[in-house]
Amino acid sequence: VQLQASGGGLVQAGGSLRLSCVVSGTRFSSRGMGWYRQTPGNQREFVAGMFAGSRTNYADFAKGRFTVSRDSDKKTFYLQIHNLEPEDTGIYSCKVVIGTQEFWGQGTQVTVSS
């Protein structure tokens, strides 16, 4: 199982980004997944997740500005972020859970300038 995250970059505050996580090596449609981030000086934290039946869950800080979605044909999960803030700067990673195992992507850097 491999996950490839991409889509990060340098953006100005107020801008938007769409992060992608391509999943390979496993059946896609029934997998639960999550987006996490690690901001400078902090531990990695949960951002948003999508589960069986397309149910979604968001951290409190992510509600309203972050949207998780998927394209099963492309085996890809997305994290759309609007109205980016400097506090959103960090490394964003995706995770898939299969049974009791967790598989992580390598992370993509998001930098928001003020």
Secondary structure as UniProt FT lines:
FT   STRAND          2..6
FT   STRAND          9..12
FT   TURN            13..14
FT   STRAND          17..24
FT   TURN            29..30
FT   STRAND          32..38
FT   TURN            40..41
FT   STRAND          45..51
FT   HELIX           52..54
FT   STRAND          55..58
FT   HELIX           60..62
FT   TURN            63..65
FT   STRAND          66..71
FT   TURN            72..75
FT   STRAND          76..81
FT   HELIX           86..88
FT   STRAND          90..98
FT   TURN            99..100
FT   STRAND          101..104
FT   STRAND          108..113
//
